[in-house]
Amino acid sequence: LSRDFVAEAVDVADRFVASELLVTLFEAGKPVGSLRVSSTALAELQREFDASYVLFARRGPVGQRAPSIVKTIQEWLRARPGTIIVSPDKWMARHSFDALLARNTIRALNLFTSGRHDFISSSALVGFFNPTEDLPGADREAERVAAHFRDARLFSRSLASVSAFTSAPAAPVLHLAMHGAFDSANPLQSKLLFHNAIKRLGPGDPNAVYAKDMTALPLFRGRDLVFAAACQTGLIAADDANESEIVGMLRPLLSGGNRNVILSLWKVDDAATADFVDEFYKRLAATRNVRTSFFAAQEEVRRRYDHPYFWAAFYLAQSN
């Protein structure tokens, strides 16, 4: 059971127009490695990355060869331990660098938006769970979050409505456990489904929250953490002119001043997501450290479910 209702193939994705790929490694603000791919080599590399995405999102055989450029990047990183900050542009943004590089990674919108905002200011949390009443894992999430954060304000099932969302009290942490839908044709129409939402893509659903409206909603601004535990919330697409590289939910959430954002790259498994959320909030309640809690939860889910489909679906983005 996944947290998506769209019956399209998982490998349907926006096709950016790109003539080359430039990969650069920076250390202490200085470039220390660079690689440029263009022409037929770029087309072949895109095919390799597309195959890896389908492998992860469809639970394909894990022995499949990684994209050729990954080995080069791993060599760059071999003598550089610790977490890597990744700023993926255009079509690279839908790939799991935690899985591809076998390293802990943090995302940034671009080279100028990376920051360290690891800690939440308090354990106050507001959450919305299973508003469409068909995700048992989201119900379990609500129970576990309530156990870890005793002063949390939770809205479940029919209570998880758009009106409740727009009037709920502010808290440092916002959690959303529900269906999500990414619209690659019109990414700002990507939406989260609250109670009585329409289970299909398209504008004008009064019971959904669209990406285009997120910066106008108080709960989507100035949070220490926004965790959207829904499907494909972290994907992006091109605009009509193929100029803007970050169109989807990530840009409005980070531009709204939210310091940590956790989003997904494919249609996540309902049960595994509940396990991830349980581990994450258990550790966050004890440490208030988003970064270490995220990677610890990822490692615990990987121990239970070895395939990247389960443990690599989410990424953590931090803003400056």
C-alpha positions in Angstrom: 0.0 0.0 0.0 1.5 3.3 -1.0 0.6 6.9 -0.1 -0.5 7.8 -3.7 -3.7 7.3 -5.6 -2.4 8.0 -9.1 -2.2 4.9 -11.3 0.6 6.1 -13.6 3.9 4.2 -13.9 6.5 5.3 -11.4 9.0 6.2 -14.1 6.8 8.9 -15.6 8.7 12.1 -15.0 9.3 15.5 -16.5 11.8 15.6 -19.3 14.1 18.6 -18.9 15.9 19.9 -22.0 19.6 19.9 -21.1 22.7 20.0 -23.3 25.3 19.2 -20.6 25.7 18.2 -17.0 28.4 19.8 -14.8 29.3 18.1 -11.6 31.5 20.1 -9.2 32.8 19.3 -5.7 33.4 22.2 -3.4 35.4 22.0 -0.2 35.7 25.0 2.1 34.2 27.1 -0.6 36.7 26.1 -3.3 36.2 23.7 -6.2 38.3 20.6 -5.8 36.8 18.4 -8.5 34.8 18.9 -11.7 33.3 16.7 -14.4 31.4 17.8 -17.5 29.2 15.4 -19.5 27.5 16.4 -22.8 26.3 15.1 -26.2 25.7 11.3 -26.6 27.4 10.6 -23.2 24.8 12.8 -21.5 21.9 10.9 -23.1 23.4 7.6 -22.0 24.0 8.9 -18.5 20.3 10.0 -18.3 19.2 6.5 -19.3 21.4 5.1 -16.6 19.9 7.4 -14.0 16.4 6.7 -15.2 17.1 3.0 -14.8 18.3 3.5 -11.3 15.2 5.5 -10.3 12.9 2.8 -11.6 15.0 0.2 -9.8 14.5 2.0 -6.5 10.9 3.1 -7.0 9.7 -0.3 -8.3 11.8 -2.5 -6.0 13.9 -3.9 -8.8 16.9 -6.2 -8.4 19.5 -4.4 -6.2 22.5 -5.8 -8.2 21.9 -3.5 -11.1 24.9 -1.3 -12.0 24.9 2.2 -10.7 25.3 5.2 -13.2 28.8 5.5 -14.4 29.4 8.9 -12.9 28.6 7.7 -9.4 31.9 5.8 -9.2 33.9 9.0 -10.1 32.0 11.0 -7.4 32.6 8.3 -4.8 36.4 8.5 -5.6 36.2 12.3 -4.9 34.5 11.6 -1.6 36.6 8.7 -0.4 39.0 10.9 1.6 36.2 13.2 2.8 34.2 11.6 5.6 30.9 12.9 6.9 27.7 14.3 5.5 27.7 15.7 2.0 25.6 18.7 0.9 24.1 18.0 -2.6 22.5 20.7 -4.8 21.0 18.7 -7.7 19.8 20.6 -10.7 16.9 19.8 -13.1 16.6 16.0 -13.8 19.2 15.0 -11.2 16.9 16.2 -8.5 14.6 13.1 -8.5 17.4 10.7 -7.6 18.3 9.4 -4.1 21.9 10.4 -3.5 21.9 8.6 -0.1 21.4 5.4 -2.0 23.5 6.2 -5.1 26.6 7.5 -3.1 26.1 5.3 -0.1 26.6 8.4 2.0 24.5 10.6 4.3 23.4 13.6 2.2 21.6 16.9 2.9 19.9 18.8 0.0 20.1 22.5 -0.7 18.2 24.5 -3.4 21.5 25.8 -4.7 25.0 26.6 -3.6 23.8 29.6 -1.7 21.0 28.1 0.4 22.8 25.6 2.5 22.7 26.1 6.2 23.0 24.2 9.5 19.7 24.3 11.3 19.9 20.9 13.0 17.9 21.6 16.2 14.2 22.2 16.8 13.4 24.9 19.4 10.9 22.8 21.3 8.9 19.6 21.2 5.7 21.2 20.2 4.2 19.6 17.1 1.1 19.8 15.0 0.2 16.9 12.7 -2.4 15.8 10.2 -2.9 12.0 9.7 -4.9 9.8 7.3 -7.5 12.4 6.2 -8.7 10.1 3.5 -9.1 7.2 6.0 -7.4 4.6 3.8 -3.8 4.6 5.2 -3.5 2.3 8.3 0.2 3.2 8.5 -0.7 6.9 8.9 -3.0 6.0 11.8 -0.1 4.1 13.4 2.1 7.2 12.8 -0.3 9.3 14.8 -0.1 6.9 17.7 3.7 6.8 17.7 4.1 10.6 17.3 1.7 11.1 20.3 3.8 8.7 22.3 7.0 10.6 21.6 5.7 14.2 21.7 3.3 14.4 24.6 2.3 18.0 23.9 1.6 17.4 20.2 -1.7 18.6 18.7 -2.9 15.9 16.2 -5.8 15.9 13.7 -6.7 12.5 12.4 -9.1 11.2 9.7 -12.2 13.4 9.4 -10.6 16.0 11.7 -7.7 16.5 9.3 -9.4 19.0 7.1 -8.2 22.0 5.2 -10.2 24.3 7.6 -8.4 22.7 10.5 -5.1 23.1 8.8 -5.6 26.8 8.1 -6.8 27.5 11.7 -4.4 25.2 13.7 -2.0 26.7 16.2 1.5 27.2 15.1 4.2 24.8 16.4 7.9 24.4 15.5 7.2 21.0 13.9 4.6 20.2 11.2 3.9 16.6 10.2 1.7 15.5 7.3 0.8 11.8 6.9 -1.5 11.6 3.9 -1.8 11.0 0.2 0.2 13.3 -2.1 0.2 13.8 -5.8 2.9 15.2 -8.0 1.7 16.9 -11.3 4.7 16.9 -13.7 2.7 18.8 -16.3 1.9 21.6 -13.9 4.1 21.1 -10.8 2.6 24.0 -8.8 -0.7 22.1 -9.0 0.9 19.2 -7.0 -1.2 18.7 -4.0 -1.7 17.2 -0.5 -5.1 15.6 0.2 -7.0 16.5 3.3 -10.4 15.2 4.3 -12.9 14.9 1.4 -10.2 15.7 -1.2 -10.6 14.5 -4.8 -8.4 11.6 -5.6 -7.1 12.8 -8.9 -4.9 15.5 -10.2 -6.3 18.9 -11.2 -6.9 22.4 -9.9 -9.8 23.7 -7.9 -10.0 21.0 -5.1 -11.1 22.9 -2.0 -10.0 20.0 0.2 -6.4 19.9 -1.0 -3.5 22.2 -0.4 -1.5 22.9 -3.6 2.1 23.7 -4.0 1.3 27.1 -5.4 -0.5 28.2 -2.2 2.0 26.9 0.4 3.9 30.1 1.0 0.5 31.9 1.8 -0.4 29.5 4.6 1.0 30.3 8.1 1.7 26.6 9.0 3.9 26.3 6.0 6.1 29.3 7.0 8.8 29.6 9.6 8.8 26.0 11.0 11.8 24.3 12.4 10.7 21.2 10.5 8.1 20.3 7.9 7.8 16.5 7.3 5.5 15.7 4.4 5.2 11.9 4.7 3.3 11.5 1.4 4.2 10.3 -2.1 6.5 12.2 -4.5 6.4 15.4 -2.4 10.1 16.1 -3.3 9.9 15.8 -7.0 10.3 18.8 -9.3 9.5 19.6 -13.0 10.3 22.3 -15.5 8.1 25.3 -16.2 6.7 26.0 -19.6 9.9 27.6 -20.8 12.1 24.9 -19.2 13.9 27.6 -17.3 13.1 27.1 -13.6 14.8 24.1 -12.2 13.0 23.8 -8.9 9.2 23.8 -9.4 7.2 21.7 -7.0 6.8 21.7 -3.2 10.4 22.0 -2.2 10.9 25.6 -3.3 7.8 27.1 -1.6 8.6 25.2 1.6 12.2 26.4 1.8 11.5 29.9 0.5 8.8 30.1 3.3 11.6 30.1 5.9 11.2 26.4 7.0 14.6 25.4 8.2 14.3 21.6 7.7 12.1 19.9 5.2 11.7 16.2 4.7 10.1 15.1 1.3 9.8 12.0 -0.8 11.1 11.0 -4.2 8.7 8.2 -5.1 5.5 6.5 -4.1 6.3 5.5 -0.5 5.3 2.4 1.2 2.7 3.1 3.9 4.0 0.6 6.5 7.7 1.4 6.0 7.0 5.1 6.2 5.2 4.6 9.6 8.4 2.7 10.8 10.6 5.5 9.6 8.4 8.2 11.2 8.4 6.2 14.5 12.2 5.9 14.6 12.7 9.5 13.5 10.4 11.1 16.2 11.7 8.8 18.9 15.2 10.1 18.4 14.1 13.7 17.7 12.2 13.7 21.0 15.4 12.6 22.8 17.9 14.8 21.0 15.9 17.6 19.2 18.5 17.1 16.4 16.8 16.8 13.0 19.9 15.8 11.1 21.1 12.9 13.3 17.5 11.7 13.9 16.9 11.5 10.2 20.0 9.5 9.4 19.5 7.2 12.4 15.9 6.5 11.3 17.1 5.9 7.7 19.7 3.4 9.0 17.1 1.6 11.2 14.6 1.2 8.3 17.4 0.0 6.1 18.2 -2.7 8.7 14.6 -3.9 8.6 14.0 -3.4 4.8 17.2 -3.7 2.8 15.9 -2.4 -0.5 16.4 1.4 -1.2 12.7 1.6 -2.1 11.9 1.5 1.6 14.8 3.4 3.3 15.9 5.9 0.6 12.6 7.4 -0.4 12.9 10.5 1.8 15.5 13.3 1.7 16.3 16.0 4.2 16.7 19.6 2.8 18.0 22.5 4.9 17.8 26.2 4.1 19.9 29.2 5.1 
